Amino acid sequence: MKTLIEPFKIKMVEAVRQTTEKERGKILKDVHYNIFMVEAEHILIDFLTDSGTGAMSDRQWGAVMIGDESYAGSRSFFKFEKAVRDIMGFKHIIPTHQGRAAERILFSMLAKKGQAIPNNTHFDTTRANVEYNEAEALDFVIPEGQIPEKIHPFKGNMDLAKLAEFLKKNHQKVPIGMTTITNNSGGGQPVSMENIRQTAKLYKKYNIPFFIDACRFAENAYFIKLREKGYGDKSIPEIALEMFSHADGCTMSAKKDGLVNMGGFIALNDDRLAMQARNLLILTEGFPSYGGLSGRDLEALAVGLREVLGEDYLKYRLRTAEYMGEKLIEAGVSIIRPTGGHAVYIDAKHFYPHIPSSQYPGQTLVCELYKKGGIRAVEIGSVMFARKQKGSKQEKPAVMELVRLAFPRRVYTQSHFDYAIEVIIETFKQRKKARGFEIVWEPPFLRHFTAHFKPVSG
Ligand code: F0G
């Protein structure tokens, strides 16, 4: 059959509320056109993030009921530990409340002033944790990974020549190296097994520990199965185990491929580092057998980590983004190609050629999608990344003006997607009427979350 169906049926439903375009126009104005400030109740389809927004299965909810809430040595911890160890193969498994807590612990042990940490592309919290410890966060993704329309099967790959060159001169100041699978900041693009293998080899040469940012590891594994020679007949657990076998450890936000609403962990092989991490964990997250999570959270995570490896699920998951991508391309909308695992990224510069970066075309698109159809997306462009020029009021714009529609796992059906596609295409048809924005107030950092905007007049 050609029709690919959602590989689940629905046992519990959550109502979504329709609002009118007029109501949404007023809501937007009231929150100074900042989509983060819109109450979720007023959103029809929420594509703000795929993080912690997924639906748990009946098995996960069943597991929640048998969570062991013992402070120390909880039964649920051992189930969770076994699941991570079976799937990833690491020796020490340390739970944290989410990904950035794992990053904070890792980098507070390893990153220091004057040091540099390479990655394909650091996610913003990863970068922030590196920089907070006064080390430099370097992005070495392949050049193809920075060109939206460029087709490449593994656009998340590390530029190995660049990394080799950098390590040759600077290996003494590199305390740890990382690779993010899939590469979220670059469009949810996968990294090939060969690239992981070669990256690991480079680090090994200089005895530098190599860690994987594993948030979307199952999606990455399925891309390897589909696209990399020699992996078509391998199972997802086999591919996942092989990916992690090249690394010394990983940080994980289980809010993505853990299929839970909250959770994370650090997994690693080094005994001394693990002991140090556990000591830091106790300071802020909790005892090492719960690390900021309830026993029931650990139960749900142990089940979710195994469910996410299901091929029916992964096939449907990757096809969702691809399906939306195909329809948008057909209608003339420019997106990052090929589509990645968890999201579709629209090129807002192409969508609104008449709106300059200084008037934030991505911000316009986010507002128009909400106004037209109640859809929430996120700007990843100059609102998020433009930098103030020293001694001038002008900003240096971001390289790309993107709008990300990230898909919660197992939450929306195909008709939700068809509706979203229709909204985007209608918005595209009316693009000439759209106006840019100016920022009328902003906080000192991370301005996209709270800044106030006003449509430019004219
Ligand atoms: N690493 C990557 C690649 C991520 O995408 C995220 C979160 C984190 C680390 C941090 O994990 O949120 O559990 O602390 N990404 C979310 C997003 C927020 O919307 O892409 P966390």
Boltz pocket constraint, residues with backbone or C-beta under 6 A from the ligand:
constraints:
  - pocket:
      binder: B
      contacts: [[A, 48], [A, 49], [A, 50], [A, 51], [A, 97], [A, 98], [A, 99], [A, 100], [A, 101], [A, 123], [A, 125], [A, 126], [A, 180], [A, 182], [A, 184], [A, 213], [A, 215], [A, 252], [A, 253], [A, 254], [A, 255], [A, 263], [A, 264], [A, 406]]
      max_distance: 6.0
